[in-house]
Amino acid sequence: TKTRPCGGAGAGVRPRLGWGLAEREKQRVGNRNRNRNRCWAEREEKKGTSTSTENEGGRGGTSEERQAGGGGSFDPSLRTKAPRRKAESTDAIATALTRRFGLAGGLAWVGVLAFGVVSEQVKTRLEVASEKQNTVEIKDAKVVTTASGLSYQDIKVGGGQYPKRGDLVVVQYTASFNGELYEDTKSKSRGGIAFVFESRPLPSGITPGFEEALSTMKTGGKRVVQVPPSLGFGSETTFIESKLKQETVQIPENSKLTYEIELSRVSIPPS
């Protein structure tokens, strides 16, 4: 068997004696196709690309191995194309608009999103300014006692909104029992503590009486609250991790609690 150089004509296998014209023509065509596939494989190897691909029929191996089985025709599926890089977008709407209306459509949607973010920031700042403007300090306010036995006295009446179930509230508070101060959130954090209003279980140190007092406060408000044992820690001894004292505090059973609560913020919790 002779192997001709790439680009040459003729066969790579000599015809046998006794072959008719049809057999010779069939052998010549098969040799020509094998030579084309071999030349193409050599060019791909020089380019540094892989010549080991699977054609549509599921056959494996290199192009030369697949063609060695007989005088088959030239297989175009051997030509491997570099995979096209697809652009990915984190916004399906922007992608759809870009495909439908071009780059201008995608940029328009980005502008809408940017406007929404800016308007939300402006709204938040306006709300904060309104809360501060409408917050009023009160001197010698009356002590209010609720049907549950809770009592409170307002120091400041807030100008914001009331908290609702599921809202994220941010508060600053001090807590004491029998005249002993055991917690002060301002001692460790300027921002205060945040929790979801009326969620269960309650955060450490927060009692049902605390939430009841908070439910009638507006953002920016501040009040002193007296919590009876039934709305506090009850008839059992309770241990609280105090941020103020940096240790565990023991609160005796049936202790009456005193809170000074300041409602700093009410907002929708992040999804």
TALIN-V639968 format. One record per run of one state. SS is the DSSP state (helix for helix, strand for strand, loop for the rest). FROM is the first residue (numbers start at 0). TO is the last residue. If there is no record, write none. Layout:
{{SS & FROM & TO} {SS & FROM & TO}}
This chain:
{{loop & 0 & 19} {helix & 20 & 45} {loop & 46 & 61} {helix & 62 & 66} {loop & 67 & 74} {helix & 75 & 77} {loop & 78 & 90} {helix & 91 & 100} {loop & 101 & 101} {helix & 102 & 133} {loop & 134 & 134} {strand & 135 & 136} {loop & 137 & 142} {strand & 143 & 144} {loop & 145 & 149} {strand & 150 & 156} {loop & 157 & 160} {strand & 161 & 161} {loop & 162 & 165} {strand & 166 & 176} {loop & 177 & 178} {strand & 179 & 183} {helix & 184 & 186} {loop & 187 & 191} {strand & 192 & 195} {loop & 196 & 206} {helix & 207 & 214} {loop & 215 & 216} {strand & 217 & 217} {loop & 218 & 220} {strand & 221 & 226} {loop & 227 & 227} {helix & 228 & 230} {loop & 231 & 236} {strand & 237 & 241} {loop & 242 & 245} {strand & 246 & 250} {loop & 251 & 255} {strand & 256 & 267} {loop & 268 & 270}}
